[in-house]
Amino acid sequence: MAEPLRVPANADSLNFGSWAPPSGRNAQLQPAGESWDAVRVPRFIGKQALELLGGDVGAVIENPFDGVLFWLIAPGAAAAWDMSRLPGVEVWGATAYIEVPPVGCRRGPGVRWRVPPRDRHLTDPAPLFAALQTATREALGPREEVPR
């Protein structure tokens, strides 16, 4: 099993840098793979992962229409993740766009911040991977290894 890449949890690696969420009242499509990659998680798994992570989380976007949560992580930080352990979870990088809510949007019918951006927007990928594995296992049951 490949170990997930670990990005140090310090202000330089997890803070806003040159990226900022939209201001104003409207969400914007923004490219993944530049300032962040987006980890797309079904809401029923994502809610459990949020509980497991506690305060060790950056910003999380909720899209209620699609029933998903998006964590923002450093570009390429999930390259070594074993995605076979995370059914239903996808990592969106370069060539993908996601709808990013305005900085103060926590409610409403559309895309909103489940966890608003504060002093940082990126989540450390190692604890996120571990939380997603646990939440997936609890939601879907253990995965059987397929003989090769």
C-alpha positions as CSV (number, residue, x, y, z in Angstrom):
1,M,0.0,0.0,0.0
2,A,1.4,3.4,-0.9
3,E,1.7,5.9,1.9
4,P,-0.1,9.2,1.4
5,L,2.1,12.2,0.8
6,R,2.4,14.3,3.9
7,V,2.3,18.1,3.7
8,P,3.7,19.8,6.8
9,A,0.9,21.4,8.8
10,N,2.4,24.9,9.1
11,A,1.2,28.3,8.0
12,D,3.3,28.3,4.8
13,S,1.9,25.1,3.4
14,L,-1.7,25.4,4.5
15,N,-2.6,29.1,4.5
16,F,-4.2,31.1,1.7
17,G,-1.0,32.1,-0.1
18,S,-2.1,33.9,-3.3
19,W,-5.6,32.2,-3.4
20,A,-8.7,33.7,-1.9
21,P,-12.4,32.6,-2.1
22,P,-14.7,34.8,-4.1
23,S,-16.0,38.0,-2.4
24,G,-19.4,39.3,-3.1
25,R,-22.6,37.3,-3.3
26,N,-22.0,34.8,-6.1
27,A,-20.1,31.5,-6.3
28,Q,-17.4,31.2,-9.0
29,L,-16.1,28.3,-11.0
30,Q,-12.4,28.0,-10.0
31,P,-9.7,25.7,-11.4
32,A,-8.4,22.9,-9.3
33,G,-4.7,21.9,-9.6
34,E,-3.3,25.4,-9.2
35,S,-3.7,26.6,-5.6
36,W,-5.4,23.4,-4.5
37,D,-6.8,20.1,-5.5
38,A,-10.3,19.2,-4.5
39,V,-11.2,15.9,-2.8
40,R,-14.8,15.1,-3.7
41,V,-16.5,12.9,-1.1
42,P,-20.1,11.7,-0.9
43,R,-21.8,13.6,1.9
44,F,-22.7,10.4,4.0
45,I,-19.0,9.6,4.1
46,G,-17.8,13.2,4.4
47,K,-19.9,13.9,7.4
48,Q,-18.2,11.1,9.3
49,A,-14.8,12.2,8.1
50,L,-15.5,15.7,9.4
51,E,-16.3,14.3,12.8
52,L,-13.1,12.2,12.8
53,L,-10.9,15.1,11.8
54,G,-12.4,17.4,14.4
55,G,-10.5,20.8,14.4
56,D,-7.8,19.4,12.1
57,V,-9.4,20.6,8.9
58,G,-9.2,23.4,6.5
59,A,-12.0,24.7,4.4
60,V,-14.7,22.3,3.2
61,I,-17.2,23.1,0.5
62,E,-20.7,21.5,0.4
63,N,-22.7,21.1,-2.8
64,P,-26.1,20.0,-1.6
65,F,-27.4,19.5,-5.2
66,D,-24.8,16.8,-5.8
67,G,-24.7,15.5,-2.2
68,V,-20.9,16.0,-1.9
69,L,-18.3,17.7,0.2
70,F,-15.0,19.0,-1.2
71,W,-11.8,19.3,0.9
72,L,-9.1,21.5,-0.5
73,I,-5.6,20.0,-0.3
74,A,-2.2,21.0,-1.8
75,P,-1.9,20.3,-5.5
76,G,-0.6,16.8,-6.1
77,A,-0.8,15.9,-2.4
78,A,-3.0,12.9,-3.0
79,A,-0.9,11.5,-5.9
80,A,0.2,8.5,-3.7
81,W,-3.2,7.7,-2.2
82,D,-4.5,4.2,-2.8
83,M,-7.9,5.2,-4.2
84,S,-9.1,1.6,-4.2
85,R,-9.4,2.1,-0.4
86,L,-11.8,5.1,-1.0
87,P,-14.7,4.0,-3.2
88,G,-16.8,7.0,-4.2
89,V,-14.0,9.5,-3.4
90,E,-12.4,11.4,-6.2
91,V,-9.4,13.8,-6.3
92,W,-9.9,16.6,-8.8
93,G,-6.8,18.4,-10.0
94,A,-5.7,20.1,-13.2
95,T,-8.4,20.2,-15.8
96,A,-11.2,20.3,-13.2
97,Y,-13.3,23.2,-12.0
98,I,-15.4,23.4,-8.9
99,E,-17.9,25.9,-7.8
100,V,-16.5,27.9,-4.9
101,P,-18.9,29.8,-2.7
102,P,-18.4,33.4,-1.6
103,V,-16.3,33.7,1.5
104,G,-19.2,34.3,3.9
105,C,-21.7,31.8,2.4
106,R,-22.7,29.3,5.0
107,R,-26.4,28.7,4.2
108,G,-28.7,28.8,1.2
109,P,-29.9,26.6,-1.5
110,G,-26.7,26.4,-3.4
111,V,-23.0,25.7,-2.8
112,R,-21.8,26.8,0.6
113,W,-19.0,26.4,3.1
114,R,-19.5,23.5,5.4
115,V,-16.3,24.6,7.1
116,P,-15.5,28.2,6.2
117,P,-12.0,29.3,5.3
118,R,-10.3,30.8,8.3
119,D,-6.6,31.2,8.7
120,R,-6.0,28.4,6.3
121,H,-7.9,26.7,3.5
122,L,-5.9,23.5,2.9
123,T,-6.4,20.3,4.9
124,D,-3.4,18.2,5.7
125,P,-3.7,15.2,3.4
126,A,-2.4,12.5,5.7
127,P,-5.1,12.8,8.4
128,L,-7.7,13.4,5.7
129,F,-6.8,10.1,4.0
130,A,-6.9,8.3,7.3
131,A,-10.3,9.8,8.2
132,L,-11.7,9.0,4.8
133,Q,-10.6,5.4,5.1
134,T,-12.2,5.0,8.4
135,A,-15.4,6.8,7.4
136,T,-15.6,4.7,4.2
137,R,-15.1,1.5,6.0
138,E,-17.8,2.4,8.6
139,A,-20.3,3.5,5.9
140,L,-19.7,0.7,3.4
141,G,-18.2,-2.1,5.4
142,P,-14.7,-3.7,5.0
143,R,-13.5,-4.2,1.4
144,E,-12.5,-7.7,0.5
145,E,-9.2,-8.2,-1.2
146,V,-9.6,-9.6,-4.7
147,P,-7.1,-12.4,-5.5
148,R,-4.9,-11.6,-8.5
